Amino acid sequence: MSRQIDRRAFLRRGAAGVAALAAGSGLLAACSTDEPGSDRKSGSGSSPRSGGTLRAAFVGGGASETLDFFNGPSALDLVRARAWHGTLGNLDPSGPDGVSYGVLKGIDISEDLSTYTLHVRPGVRFTDGSELTSADILHSLCALAAQSKLPVYRLAAANFDLTQAKADGALKVVLSTLRPIADGRMILCQGNFLVVKDGTKTFRKGMPSCGPFRLTEFTAGQGSAFERYDDHYGHVPHLDGLELRSIADSTARAGALTSGEIDFAHDLSPVTARTLADNAKVEVVPTKSPYLVGLSFQMNMSVKPFDDPRVREAFKLAVDREAMVKTVFYGNAEVGNDLPSIGFPDYAESLPQRAHEPERARELLKEAGANGMKVTLTTGPETPGMVEMATLFVEDLKQVGVQASVRELPPGQLYADFPMYAALPLAGSYQMPIPALSTYQMSTAGGSTSAFGWKKSATDGLVAKARAESDEAVAKKLGTQAQRTRWEDGNQVLPVFKPNLNVQAKGVQGVRDDLFEQFPGFSQASLA
């Protein structure tokens, strides 16, 4: 049965409703170029449909939330954008070459790895009736993504010469690589490269879009509402509508779910999810490897004493990883080894697990003349567990003689001013689950602003060689060598990989079928 509600009323009551819930809930080679299959029919005749409006809650960015997803750092900004706009493609570890396609139907790579040809899927239409062409792809990549402040969107420009990108007719885009790369499909099809119409400069309600839903309402810090787009090129949603609500507090999201206000709560804290495990009305649906989130602490090598490798090693040895897994996540997480991307084929699983050695940490700090050093760890509740882990890490540091303290920012604010964030001496962070070499290229190579002072051309070279290697075994060996340099000398303490603890009402289905990294989509979701 349809469960439509007054969207305008929902947006008006947003903040007040959240506050009431928080106070009263009491809960803690060319890839496949096949057209979409029979279950992904386009047009208004697609079936079956459950109808109704699914309501989902996420951590947002408050007043800083934006429709301009190219510059929106919160999880909700990206989830909203993926409901609204078409994607080039998505990472898919089980698919050919590790990707599946969206508005593209395939990507050809030249034998010398210097040229990528993107084939646009014919018949993809924007909501204004116009057909998506190569011009729209070029504008989205070259004019918008390349100018983004966020490293994830600058990744295309770091690998392809976008100044020389060109259209070859209406349905082909030709990109030249800046250096030979074999993994460019996984760069372009990460799920975050979304397509808007050529000429788009501002993002607003009513703008042409080609995603599974049309945006009908948006209020920053409160939520957004959508209706199904019946001429979506792929799987036309079963749902009549979708509402995405901005609820920063995990307890409030859980309260909204159990009271029937929402149908899906994203990324609850471990303690909150634990209280819902025996609730017959809801279902806990954690993400699984490789879709685990790496929780880390970044040491800025441009700030003393983190320019000293002995200090960086001491901080890595000081952390009690097992205690974090047991205390913060009740054992439902994996111990990290100071490298991102666990579970992906290029992850360096052969490196030894770093131990908890507080005595050695104290010795290293003394050798570096840094015993008794003072440091503030800046973090925020961008994803559950970040603040709790920072609290434990500070205690671990105190045990080895560091005068450490925690500075907690409000939800959605840690990355809001990214240049200021990247200048912090010690900062909490989380890594989205993408392959290891792509992660390095996105956040670390070439002295990236998000590298926190890491500038190692030799490691950059190893990563470049690995990414240019078509032989998977050789690429794996080179990639492992590069990751070893980060493990030995790097400035990242990554103690834990945690699943996203999503919880949904019984009867909700299909959310996992549209998963991007740790962010769910709703193009294939249905209600009971």
BELRABEL-V243843 format. One record per residue. N is the residue number from 0. RES is the residue in one letter. SS is DSSP state (~ for helix, > for strand, _ for the rest). OMEGA is omega in whole degrees, 0 to 359 (NA if undefined). Layout:
n=N res=RES ss=SS omega=OMEGA
n=N res=RES ss=SS omega=OMEGA
This chain:
n=0 res=M ss=_ omega=180
n=1 res=S ss=_ omega=180
n=2 res=R ss=_ omega=179
n=3 res=Q ss=_ omega=172
n=4 res=I ss=_ omega=178
n=5 res=D ss=_ omega=185
n=6 res=R ss=~ omega=180
n=7 res=R ss=~ omega=178
n=8 res=A ss=~ omega=178
n=9 res=F ss=~ omega=181
n=10 res=L ss=~ omega=180
n=11 res=R ss=~ omega=187
n=12 res=R ss=~ omega=189
n=13 res=G ss=~ omega=187
n=14 res=A ss=~ omega=181
n=15 res=A ss=~ omega=179
n=16 res=G ss=~ omega=178
n=17 res=V ss=~ omega=181
n=18 res=A ss=~ omega=181
n=19 res=A ss=~ omega=179
n=20 res=L ss=~ omega=181
n=21 res=A ss=~ omega=183
n=22 res=A ss=~ omega=191
n=23 res=G ss=~ omega=187
n=24 res=S ss=_ omega=180
n=25 res=G ss=_ omega=180
n=26 res=L ss=_ omega=167
n=27 res=L ss=_ omega=NA
n=28 res=A ss=_ omega=186
n=29 res=A ss=_ omega=172
n=30 res=C ss=_ omega=180
n=31 res=S ss=_ omega=177
n=32 res=T ss=_ omega=178
n=33 res=D ss=_ omega=172
n=34 res=E ss=_ omega=178
n=35 res=P ss=_ omega=183
n=36 res=G ss=_ omega=185
n=37 res=S ss=_ omega=179
n=38 res=D ss=_ omega=180
n=39 res=R ss=_ omega=181
n=40 res=K ss=_ omega=178
n=41 res=S ss=_ omega=177
n=42 res=G ss=_ omega=189
n=43 res=S ss=_ omega=182
n=44 res=G ss=_ omega=183
n=45 res=S ss=_ omega=181
n=46 res=S ss=_ omega=0
n=47 res=P ss=_ omega=175
n=48 res=R ss=_ omega=177
n=49 res=S ss=_ omega=186
n=50 res=G ss=_ omega=178
n=51 res=G ss=_ omega=180
n=52 res=T ss=> omega=177
n=53 res=L ss=> omega=181
n=54 res=R ss=> omega=185
n=55 res=A ss=> omega=182
n=56 res=A ss=> omega=183
n=57 res=F ss=> omega=167
n=58 res=V ss=_ omega=178
n=59 res=G ss=_ omega=180
n=60 res=G ss=_ omega=180
n=61 res=G ss=~ omega=183
n=62 res=A ss=~ omega=181
n=63 res=S ss=~ omega=178
n=64 res=E ss=_ omega=187
n=65 res=T ss=_ omega=173
n=66 res=L ss=_ omega=177
n=67 res=D ss=_ omega=185
n=68 res=F ss=~ omega=178
n=69 res=F ss=~ omega=180
n=70 res=N ss=~ omega=179
n=71 res=G ss=_ omega=189
n=72 res=P ss=_ omega=186
n=73 res=S ss=_ omega=177
n=74 res=A ss=~ omega=182
n=75 res=L ss=~ omega=178
n=76 res=D ss=~ omega=182
n=77 res=L ss=~ omega=179
n=78 res=V ss=~ omega=178
n=79 res=R ss=~ omega=182
n=80 res=A ss=~ omega=182
n=81 res=R ss=~ omega=173
n=82 res=A ss=~ omega=191
n=83 res=W ss=~ omega=187
n=84 res=H ss=_ omega=177
n=85 res=G ss=> omega=181
n=86 res=T ss=> omega=174
n=87 res=L ss=_ omega=180
n=88 res=G ss=> omega=183
n=89 res=N ss=> omega=170
n=90 res=L ss=> omega=180
n=91 res=D ss=_ omega=184
n=92 res=P ss=_ omega=181
n=93 res=S ss=_ omega=183
n=94 res=G ss=_ omega=177
n=95 res=P ss=~ omega=180
n=96 res=D ss=~ omega=172
n=97 res=G ss=~ omega=180
n=98 res=V ss=> omega=166
n=99 res=S ss=> omega=190
n=100 res=Y ss=> omega=176
n=101 res=G ss=_ omega=180
n=102 res=V ss=_ omega=170
n=103 res=L ss=> omega=173
n=104 res=K ss=> omega=177
n=105 res=G ss=> omega=177
n=106 res=I ss=> omega=174
n=107 res=D ss=> omega=178
n=108 res=I ss=> omega=179
n=109 res=S ss=_ omega=183
n=110 res=E ss=_ omega=180
n=111 res=D ss=_ omega=176
n=112 res=L ss=_ omega=183
n=113 res=S ss=_ omega=185
n=114 res=T ss=> omega=175
n=115 res=Y ss=> omega=177
n=116 res=T ss=> omega=181
n=117 res=L ss=> omega=180
n=118 res=H ss=> omega=181
n=119 res=V ss=> omega=178
n=120 res=R ss=_ omega=181
n=121 res=P ss=_ omega=174
n=122 res=G ss=_ omega=177
n=123 res=V ss=_ omega=184
n=124 res=R ss=> omega=171
n=125 res=F ss=_ omega=182
n=126 res=T ss=_ omega=176
n=127 res=D ss=_ omega=178
n=128 res=G ss=_ omega=180
n=129 res=S ss=_ omega=182
n=130 res=E ss=> omega=178
n=131 res=L ss=_ omega=182
n=132 res=T ss=_ omega=179
n=133 res=S ss=~ omega=179
n=134 res=A ss=~ omega=179
n=135 res=D ss=~ omega=177
n=136 res=I ss=~ omega=181
n=137 res=L ss=~ omega=180
n=138 res=H ss=~ omega=183
n=139 res=S ss=~ omega=181
n=140 res=L ss=~ omega=191
n=141 res=C ss=~ omega=183
n=142 res=A ss=~ omega=186
n=143 res=L ss=~ omega=182
n=144 res=A ss=~ omega=183
n=145 res=A ss=~ omega=180
n=146 res=Q ss=~ omega=182
n=147 res=S ss=_ omega=175
n=148 res=K ss=_ omega=187
n=149 res=L ss=_ omega=183
n=150 res=P ss=~ omega=183
n=151 res=V ss=~ omega=180
n=152 res=Y ss=~ omega=178
n=153 res=R ss=~ omega=184
n=154 res=L ss=~ omega=180
n=155 res=A ss=~ omega=180
n=156 res=A ss=~ omega=179
n=157 res=A ss=~ omega=184
n=158 res=N ss=~ omega=183
n=159 res=F ss=> omega=177
n=160 res=D ss=_ omega=186
n=161 res=L ss=~ omega=177
n=162 res=T ss=~ omega=180
n=163 res=Q ss=~ omega=180
n=164 res=A ss=_ omega=183
n=165 res=K ss=> omega=174
n=166 res=A ss=> omega=172
n=167 res=D ss=_ omega=187
n=168 res=G ss=_ omega=186
n=169 res=A ss=_ omega=189
n=170 res=L ss=_ omega=176
n=171 res=K ss=> omega=173
n=172 res=V ss=> omega=181
n=173 res=V ss=> omega=180
n=174 res=L ss=> omega=174
n=175 res=S ss=> omega=178
n=176 res=T ss=> omega=175
n=177 res=L ss=_ omega=175
n=178 res=R ss=_ omega=181
n=179 res=P ss=_ omega=176
n=180 res=I ss=_ omega=178
n=181 res=A ss=_ omega=187
n=182 res=D ss=_ omega=183
n=183 res=G ss=~ omega=177
n=184 res=R ss=~ omega=181
n=185 res=M ss=~ omega=173
n=186 res=I ss=~ omega=185
n=187 res=L ss=~ omega=184
n=188 res=C ss=_ omega=178
n=189 res=Q ss=_ omega=179
n=190 res=G ss=_ omega=180
n=191 res=N ss=_ omega=176
n=192 res=F ss=_ omega=183
n=193 res=L ss=> omega=189
n=194 res=V ss=> omega=172
n=195 res=V ss=_ omega=186
n=196 res=K ss=_ omega=178
n=197 res=D ss=_ omega=179
n=198 res=G ss=_ omega=180
n=199 res=T ss=_ omega=176
n=200 res=K ss=_ omega=179
n=201 res=T ss=_ omega=182
n=202 res=F ss=_ omega=185
n=203 res=R ss=_ omega=173
n=204 res=K ss=_ omega=179
n=205 res=G ss=_ omega=177
n=206 res=M ss=_ omega=178
n=207 res=P ss=_ omega=179
n=208 res=S ss=_ omega=182
n=209 res=C ss=_ omega=176
n=210 res=G ss=_ omega=183
n=211 res=P ss=_ omega=182
n=212 res=F ss=> omega=172
n=213 res=R ss=> omega=176
n=214 res=L ss=> omega=179
n=215 res=T ss=> omega=180
n=216 res=E ss=> omega=175
n=217 res=F ss=> omega=171
n=218 res=T ss=> omega=182
n=219 res=A ss=_ omega=178
n=220 res=G ss=_ omega=180
n=221 res=Q ss=_ omega=179
n=222 res=G ss=> omega=180
n=223 res=S ss=> omega=181
n=224 res=A ss=> omega=184
n=225 res=F ss=> omega=168
n=226 res=E ss=> omega=182
n=227 res=R ss=> omega=174
n=228 res=Y ss=_ omega=188
n=229 res=D ss=_ omega=179
n=230 res=D ss=_ omega=176
n=231 res=H ss=_ omega=187
n=232 res=Y ss=_ omega=185
n=233 res=G ss=_ omega=181
n=234 res=H ss=_ omega=177
n=235 res=V ss=_ omega=185
n=236 res=P ss=_ omega=172
n=237 res=H ss=_ omega=186
n=238 res=L ss=_ omega=170
n=239 res=D ss=_ omega=184
n=240 res=G ss=> omega=182
n=241 res=L ss=> omega=173
n=242 res=E ss=> omega=178
n=243 res=L ss=> omega=185
n=244 res=R ss=> omega=180
n=245 res=S ss=> omega=180
n=246 res=I ss=_ omega=188
n=247 res=A ss=_ omega=188
n=248 res=D ss=_ omega=181
n=249 res=S ss=~ omega=180
n=250 res=T ss=~ omega=179
n=251 res=A ss=~ omega=177
n=252 res=R ss=~ omega=179
n=253 res=A ss=~ omega=179
n=254 res=G ss=~ omega=177
n=255 res=A ss=~ omega=179
n=256 res=L ss=~ omega=184
n=257 res=T ss=~ omega=178
n=258 res=S ss=_ omega=179
n=259 res=G ss=_ omega=179
n=260 res=E ss=_ omega=179
n=261 res=I ss=_ omega=181
n=262 res=D ss=_ omega=185
n=263 res=F ss=> omega=178
n=264 res=A ss=> omega=184
n=265 res=H ss=_ omega=164
n=266 res=D ss=_ omega=177
n=267 res=L ss=_ omega=176
n=268 res=S ss=_ omega=180
n=269 res=P ss=~ omega=182
n=270 res=V ss=~ omega=179
n=271 res=T ss=~ omega=179
n=272 res=A ss=~ omega=181
n=273 res=R ss=~ omega=180
n=274 res=T ss=~ omega=182
n=275 res=L ss=~ omega=187
n=276 res=A ss=_ omega=182
n=277 res=D ss=_ omega=179
n=278 res=N ss=_ omega=185
n=279 res=A ss=_ omega=184
n=280 res=K ss=_ omega=183
n=281 res=V ss=> omega=181
n=282 res=E ss=> omega=175
n=283 res=V ss=> omega=184
n=284 res=V ss=> omega=181
n=285 res=P ss=> omega=172
n=286 res=T ss=_ omega=183
n=287 res=K ss=_ omega=180
n=288 res=S ss=_ omega=8
n=289 res=P ss=_ omega=183
n=290 res=Y ss=_ omega=176
n=291 res=L ss=_ omega=184
n=292 res=V ss=> omega=177
n=293 res=G ss=> omega=178
n=294 res=L ss=> omega=190
n=295 res=S ss=> omega=174
n=296 res=F ss=> omega=184
n=297 res=Q ss=> omega=176
n=298 res=M ss=> omega=185
n=299 res=N ss=_ omega=183
n=300 res=M ss=_ omega=176
n=301 res=S ss=_ omega=183
n=302 res=V ss=_ omega=176
n=303 res=K ss=_ omega=4
n=304 res=P ss=_ omega=183
n=305 res=F ss=_ omega=171
n=306 res=D ss=_ omega=180
n=307 res=D ss=_ omega=182
n=308 res=P ss=~ omega=179
n=309 res=R ss=~ omega=178
n=310 res=V ss=~ omega=179
n=311 res=R ss=~ omega=178
n=312 res=E ss=~ omega=179
n=313 res=A ss=~ omega=180
n=314 res=F ss=~ omega=178
n=315 res=K ss=~ omega=181
n=316 res=L ss=~ omega=183
n=317 res=A ss=~ omega=189
n=318 res=V ss=_ omega=176
n=319 res=D ss=_ omega=186
n=320 res=R ss=~ omega=181
n=321 res=E ss=~ omega=180
n=322 res=A ss=~ omega=178
n=323 res=M ss=~ omega=179
n=324 res=V ss=~ omega=183
n=325 res=K ss=~ omega=187
n=326 res=T ss=~ omega=184
n=327 res=V ss=~ omega=189
n=328 res=F ss=~ omega=178
n=329 res=Y ss=_ omega=179
n=330 res=G ss=_ omega=183
n=331 res=N ss=_ omega=177
n=332 res=A ss=> omega=180
n=333 res=E ss=> omega=177
n=334 res=V ss=> omega=178
n=335 res=G ss=_ omega=183
n=336 res=N ss=_ omega=176
n=337 res=D ss=_ omega=174
n=338 res=L ss=_ omega=179
n=339 res=P ss=_ omega=167
n=340 res=S ss=_ omega=177
n=341 res=I ss=_ omega=179
n=342 res=G ss=_ omega=177
n=343 res=F ss=_ omega=185
n=344 res=P ss=_ omega=183
n=345 res=D ss=_ omega=178
n=346 res=Y ss=_ omega=183
n=347 res=A ss=_ omega=183
n=348 res=E ss=_ omega=183
n=349 res=S ss=_ omega=180
n=350 res=L ss=_ omega=181
n=351 res=P ss=_ omega=177
n=352 res=Q ss=_ omega=179
n=353 res=R ss=_ omega=184
n=354 res=A ss=_ omega=173
n=355 res=H ss=_ omega=184
n=356 res=E ss=_ omega=183
n=357 res=P ss=~ omega=180
n=358 res=E ss=~ omega=178
n=359 res=R ss=~ omega=178
n=360 res=A ss=~ omega=179
n=361 res=R ss=~ omega=179
n=362 res=E ss=~ omega=181
n=363 res=L ss=~ omega=178
n=364 res=L ss=~ omega=178
n=365 res=K ss=~ omega=179
n=366 res=E ss=~ omega=182
n=367 res=A ss=_ omega=183
n=368 res=G ss=_ omega=184
n=369 res=A ss=_ omega=178
n=370 res=N ss=_ omega=184
n=371 res=G ss=_ omega=180
n=372 res=M ss=_ omega=177
n=373 res=K ss=> omega=178
n=374 res=V ss=> omega=175
n=375 res=T ss=> omega=177
n=376 res=L ss=> omega=180
n=377 res=T ss=> omega=181
n=378 res=T ss=> omega=178
n=379 res=G ss=> omega=182
n=380 res=P ss=_ omega=180
n=381 res=E ss=_ omega=171
n=382 res=T ss=_ omega=184
n=383 res=P ss=_ omega=179
n=384 res=G ss=_ omega=184
n=385 res=M ss=~ omega=183
n=386 res=V ss=~ omega=180
n=387 res=E ss=~ omega=178
n=388 res=M ss=~ omega=178
n=389 res=A ss=~ omega=179
n=390 res=T ss=~ omega=179
n=391 res=L ss=~ omega=181
n=392 res=F ss=~ omega=177
n=393 res=V ss=~ omega=177
n=394 res=E ss=~ omega=176
n=395 res=D ss=~ omega=180
n=396 res=L ss=~ omega=178
n=397 res=K ss=~ omega=181
n=398 res=Q ss=~ omega=179
n=399 res=V ss=_ omega=173
n=400 res=G ss=_ omega=178
n=401 res=V ss=_ omega=175
n=402 res=Q ss=> omega=188
n=403 res=A ss=> omega=176
n=404 res=S ss=> omega=181
n=405 res=V ss=> omega=171
n=406 res=R ss=> omega=183
n=407 res=E ss=> omega=176
n=408 res=L ss=> omega=177
n=409 res=P ss=_ omega=179
n=410 res=P ss=_ omega=176
n=411 res=G ss=_ omega=186
n=412 res=Q ss=_ omega=185
n=413 res=L ss=_ omega=183
n=414 res=Y ss=_ omega=187
n=415 res=A ss=_ omega=173
n=416 res=D ss=_ omega=190
n=417 res=F ss=~ omega=177
n=418 res=P ss=~ omega=178
n=419 res=M ss=~ omega=178
n=420 res=Y ss=~ omega=184
n=421 res=A ss=~ omega=178
n=422 res=A ss=_ omega=180
n=423 res=L ss=_ omega=178
n=424 res=P ss=_ omega=180
n=425 res=L ss=> omega=187
n=426 res=A ss=> omega=172
n=427 res=G ss=> omega=181
n=428 res=S ss=> omega=169
n=429 res=Y ss=> omega=184
n=430 res=Q ss=> omega=176
n=431 res=M ss=_ omega=183
n=432 res=P ss=_ omega=173
n=433 res=I ss=_ omega=184
n=434 res=P ss=_ omega=189
n=435 res=A ss=~ omega=183
n=436 res=L ss=~ omega=175
n=437 res=S ss=~ omega=178
n=438 res=T ss=~ omega=179
n=439 res=Y ss=~ omega=181
n=440 res=Q ss=~ omega=184
n=441 res=M ss=~ omega=192
n=442 res=S ss=~ omega=192
n=443 res=T ss=_ omega=189
n=444 res=A ss=~ omega=173
n=445 res=G ss=~ omega=181
n=446 res=G ss=~ omega=178
n=447 res=S ss=_ omega=178
n=448 res=T ss=~ omega=179
n=449 res=S ss=~ omega=183
n=450 res=A ss=~ omega=181
n=451 res=F ss=_ omega=173
n=452 res=G ss=_ omega=177
n=453 res=W ss=_ omega=177
n=454 res=K ss=_ omega=183
n=455 res=K ss=_ omega=184
n=456 res=S ss=~ omega=180
n=457 res=A ss=~ omega=177
n=458 res=T ss=~ omega=175
n=459 res=D ss=~ omega=180
n=460 res=G ss=~ omega=177
n=461 res=L ss=~ omega=179
n=462 res=V ss=~ omega=179
n=463 res=A ss=~ omega=178
n=464 res=K ss=~ omega=179
n=465 res=A ss=~ omega=183
n=466 res=R ss=~ omega=179
n=467 res=A ss=_ omega=186
n=468 res=E ss=_ omega=179
n=469 res=S ss=_ omega=178
n=470 res=D ss=_ omega=186
n=471 res=E ss=~ omega=181
n=472 res=A ss=~ omega=179
n=473 res=V ss=~ omega=179
n=474 res=A ss=~ omega=179
n=475 res=K ss=~ omega=180
n=476 res=K ss=~ omega=180
n=477 res=L ss=~ omega=179
n=478 res=G ss=~ omega=178
n=479 res=T ss=~ omega=177
n=480 res=Q ss=~ omega=180
n=481 res=A ss=~ omega=180
n=482 res=Q ss=~ omega=176
n=483 res=R ss=~ omega=179
n=484 res=T ss=~ omega=177
n=485 res=R ss=~ omega=180
n=486 res=W ss=~ omega=184
n=487 res=E ss=~ omega=193
n=488 res=D ss=~ omega=189
n=489 res=G ss=_ omega=185
n=490 res=N ss=_ omega=179
n=491 res=Q ss=> omega=170
n=492 res=V ss=> omega=182
n=493 res=L ss=> omega=188
n=494 res=P ss=> omega=191
n=495 res=V ss=> omega=166
n=496 res=F ss=> omega=184
n=497 res=K ss=> omega=173
n=498 res=P ss=_ omega=167
n=499 res=N ss=_ omega=182
n=500 res=L ss=> omega=177
n=501 res=N ss=> omega=179
n=502 res=V ss=> omega=182
n=503 res=Q ss=> omega=176
n=504 res=A ss=> omega=177
n=505 res=K ss=_ omega=181
n=506 res=G ss=_ omega=175
n=507 res=V ss=_ omega=181
n=508 res=Q ss=> omega=169
n=509 res=G ss=_ omega=181
n=510 res=V ss=~ omega=181
n=511 res=R ss=~ omega=182
n=512 res=D ss=~ omega=179
n=513 res=D ss=~ omega=182
n=514 res=L ss=> omega=173
n=515 res=F ss=> omega=185
n=516 res=E ss=_ omega=178
n=517 res=Q ss=_ omega=185
n=518 res=F ss=> omega=181
n=519 res=P ss=> omega=171
n=520 res=G ss=_ omega=186
n=521 res=F ss=_ omega=182
n=522 res=S ss=_ omega=181
n=523 res=Q ss=_ omega=182
n=524 res=A ss=_ omega=176
n=525 res=S ss=> omega=177
n=526 res=L ss=_ omega=179
n=527 res=A ss=_ omega=NA
